[in-house]
């Protein structure tokens, strides 16, 4: 469904990111595995695991890459929920309590 012109631009960009640089190809593939996990791209993940192995990644390096990605993902969830709790003034595990929300007073009070 992607316009062929856009697909060509994407592919040129993608190829450019894999040109020789200060980061070796195995490391680029490990980074791509982390990005694939973070973006939920199954095809990307499988392709980058195969390439990482081709370029010499060990099972320990793959495992550590996955563990680091899990840690960052978990940190993102903690961060998002902390921000939401602050915004909503929710403090489930804090010994101090949030100031009560202002409420309307009925005429009977």
N, C-alpha and C positions, 0 to 999 in steps of 0.2 A: 504494500500500500504506500510505500515511500516513493516519492517522485524520483525517477532515475538520476536526475541532476543532483538531488540531495544525497542519494545513496553514493554517488561518485565522490562527492565532497567528503562524506563520512569516511569512505574507504581510504581516501588520500590521507586524511587526518590520522586514521588508525595506523596506516603503514608508517607514517612519519614518527609516531610514538615508539615504534619498534626499530628504528634506525639505530646504528651504533652510537653510544653515548657513554657518559660516566657511569651508568647503571648497567650491569651485565644482564644478559638475556634471562638467565635463571631468576634473578631478583625481580626483573620486570614481570615474569610469569607468576611469581609468588604474590606480587602486588596485585596483579590481575585476578588471582584467585580470591584475594580479600575483597576486591571491588565486586567481583561476580557474586560472592556470598552476600555482600551488603545490598546489592541491587536485585537479588533473587533471580539471577539469569542462569538457568540450568544449563543451557547449551554453552554459554560462556564458561561456566565453571568446569564442565567436562573437558572442553577444548583446552583451557588453560592448565588443568591438571595434567593432561597428556603432554602438553608442551613443556611444563615444568619438569616432568620426569625425563623427557627427551633431553633437556638441557642440564640434567644432573641433579635435580632436587632429590633429597632423601625423604624417606617417610617421616623422619623427625622434623625436617624443615616444613613439610606439608602440614604436619600436625601442629607445629608451633604457629604457622601462618593462620590456621583455622582457629586456634585458641586465642590468638591476639584479636582476630576479627570478632570472636565471641565476646571478648572482654570489652572491646570498643562498643559493640552493639548493646551490651548490658549497660555500659556507662551512659549511652545515649538515652536509654529508657529511664534510668535513675534521674538524669538531668531533666528530661521532659516532665517526669512526674513531680520532681521538686519544684519546677517552674509553675506547673499547674496548681500544686498545693499552695504555693505562695500566693498565686493570683486568687485562688479561692479561699485563702486564709484557713486552710486545713492543716492541723498539726497533730496527726495521730500519735506520733512517738515523741513528742516534745513535752517536757514537764510543765512548760508554761502554756497557757491557753491563749488563743487568739481573742482579741476584743470581740464582744458580741456584736452581731450585725445590728444596725439600727432597725427598729421595728415601729410600725404604726401603733399609736396608742388609741384604743377605742374610747368613745365618749363615756363609757361606763367606768373607766379607770380613773 
